[in-house]
Amino acid sequence: MYLDKFEEKVLNGEYGEAKRLALRILVSIGEALGAERLIPVSHAHISGVSYFNIGDEGLEFLEDILAKGARSVVFTTANPHSIAIHGNYSKYYSSSIVEKQRRIVDILIRIGVAPNSFTCTPYKIRTPSYGEHVAWAESSAVIYANSVIGVYTNRESGISALMASIIGKTYCSGMHLHENRAPREYIVARVDVKTIALASILGLYIGENSKSIPLIDVNIPIENSVYREVVLRTLLASIATTSDLPLAVIKNVTPVGTYRTTTELRERIEVDAKELRTFTEEKCGSILFLGCPHMTHEEAEFILNMINFDEVSRLGIEKILIATPIQDGDKVYRRRGVEIEYIPGGCPVVSNLTPLRIDTLATIHGKAYHYLPLLSGSKSCILNIV
Amino acid sequence: MHTEYCIDIPNIKVIGGSTEGEVLKLEVLSFLGDIDSKTGTVVSEDTGAVNNRIKDRILVVKKFRGSTVGVYVLYSLCRRGLAPRAIVSREPDPVVVAGIVLCNIVGVFRVPENIVELIRNGDRIRIEPFENGAKICIASNFSSK
């Protein structure tokens, strides 16, 4: 890989051990992926914030890089933490777990992560401009950035995004190069996506069945921009759950000019309703989880206004838990007899829910549906209520 | 009965050097969610390899998916001595490549789809890189199939 004089000095340790290690990791990954050079980035977004996911080894890695002098040199945001440090939930966890989760957040802020971030929707903290090159981890944010905003980012790992934050550059390969942003297969959805839940099961199906970047022809007959955005976000997050796709070109959504249109589409897949997994129609838990990816208060209140609360009660839902970006703050209130609770900066999907004795979480989001049983110890189901 | 045959494949990308070992084949893999980071055991049914341990195996993965936090899981497995010996697949997943680099294990990518299909669970394979490619030797134990 070509390195300029400054980068060579960094690699020789002239700017400290943290920068040397960060650049060595980025160069090694870049060389393995065939990158010929590094590319400057304007925004890094880090995943791997929940103690339940990264464990003691991850915490030690962060301690070590901080001790070596790591500091962000570009604007940096980070993913949600677990709910172990949320005021209403810390009592369910041992003091050791709470302390270690706090420590992770503290280290990231000391390195330079924006303290008001801790969200899986970094574009709600700072929306990059069309054509900007960034280094984002968090699969749902990466696919949203490339496919909707027209931003250029690879699906960075949690660690490479942190290294990019320290260097201000990342390896220039994959999605940073226009020639690679080319759909290779054509997917036609023979179902109108009118709800977030339907976007979830369609997205999970597309992710499972795609072998390469798809061009998706899907009708989303929703005029309201708030609802439409949440539907798109959920569709893409679900695709990124069951695939490693950093980009899915959606007809009339993905900005023209940010992907190649001249390539031959080698396969055509048609999807209709009977191929999609079915929704749960009966009671499957007393808590409904919204906000995967995070929803702002404004978005969530809009969604709540669309929900038929008689139907919610029939399905046995007593509480709606909403994960939201940190600046939106705490809020608990009741609506039509159902408790509504916002969790800013946190995410139940990346939290061990066993101590809370939650057997099943109902949701409308494909990503939460997939990961809850694997990560939280809670079963999951998708309700087609909005 | 073991029968070994070798294929020279151009344009394969090898990270690290030569390796050999027993194959654990997975239909799909995300290190976060599909692998128990404490034990290195596969926990997801749809991987086709549930309840198998990945320690010292050569993982042949048909498709990667999901979380960018997988790098921390692979890193933790390495620190605990539970890592696979190598990871073999078609396209390199940047999240997995980052873990391979941090762990100093072998990665073999851009393997043609028909070769990935050819390799079966329980086979012993040997991978020897050469300039812009690699020799892959497969020894199948037919009596156990």
Interface residues (C-beta under 8 A of the other chain):
Chain A: I25 S28 I29 A32 L33 G34 S47 G48 S50 N53 I54 G55 E57 G58 F61 A137 E138 S139 V142 N154 R155 E156 S157 G158 I159 S160 A161 G174 G207 K211 A240 T241 T242 S243 D244 H370 Y371 L374 L375
Chain B: K13 I15 V28 L32 G33 D34 S37 V43 S44 K63 F64 R65 G66 S67 T68 V69 G70 V71 Y72 V73 Y75 S76 R79 R80 E91 P92 D93 P94 V95 V97 A98 G99 I100 V101 L102 G107
